[in-house]
Amino acid sequence: MISFCIPAHNEEKLIGATVRAIHAAAASLNLDHEVVVADDGSTDRTGEVAQEAGARVVRVEHRKISATRNSAAHASEGRTLFFIDADTIIEAQHVREALDLLDNGHIGGGALVEFDGPVPLYARVILGVLLPLYGALGYSAGAFMFCTREAYLASGGFPEEYYGAEEVFFAHRLKKQGRFRLIKGKVVTSGRKVRTHSMWEVLGTIGQTFWKGPGFAKKRENMDFWYGERREDPGP
């Protein structure tokens, strides 16, 4: 079985489409699969919408995405794990590419992303810089990652001391277990953060994370870009 693990907090507007896209992709490949949503302290209908779309929901109270990703994985049953963000749409080709890599001896990998619609110019510039850097370093966006359960357990999973950039540290852990590679296709993820935040807010978080090092991401107050009050997305 393949398990698709989704962390979610107040995602009632997007979680349904994400879960349905996963089911459609898996069904087109005739895969035995499950979708597990870790509903982390939501105060809206995230859990109900996810269930209605065909996911199994586990309720947690972490408010820390690294721990929430791990909770979804621990509640899952598959021998292959996919980690998909609640605002990300995947297709069959993404899953097929990932499974082909695993069949050819890789223990895990991920994907780069593209936004779901128009975003400010500054965001396109940032993405244009970060994606080649991530690709060159072999690091994945957190919106789409995958690995064998054996590699996940051996690596220790997502490091729960981090409130952000957990996907980078997880990829680093996985690389110690074997070959890690990105698929060629990009997955579509929501551009709501860059549509609702200024260039200075985005650059401030990214810049300080790189400049001050891993310790910066260990404090929740430094990750307000991710954990602050959600702003209304004007839409793609």
RAZIQUI-V317827 format. One record per pair of residues at least 24 apart in sequence whose C-alpha atoms are under 6 Angstrom apart, sorted by the first residue. I is the first residue (numbers start at 1). J is the second residue. Records with the same first field share a line. If there is no record, write none. Layout:
I=J  J
This chain:
1=32  33  78
2=33  78  80
3=33  34  35  78  81
4=35  82  83
5=36  72  82  83
6=37  84  85  86
7=37  38  68  69
8=39  40  86
9=39  40  42
10=42  44  46
11=46
12=45  46
14=87
15=86
16=49  50  53
18=88  89
20=53
25=91  92
36=72
38=72
64=163
66=158  160  166
67=160
79=149
80=148  149
81=146  147  148
82=145  146
83=144  145  146
84=143  144
85=143
87=189  190
88=188  189
89=188
90=187
106=179  180
107=147  148  178  179
108=146  147  180
109=145  146  180  181  182
110=140  144  145  146  182
111=140  144  182  183  186
112=140  141  186
113=186  187  188
114=188
115=188  189  190  191
116=188  189  190
117=236
118=236
119=195
142=167
161=218
162=217  218
163=217  218  220
164=217
192=233
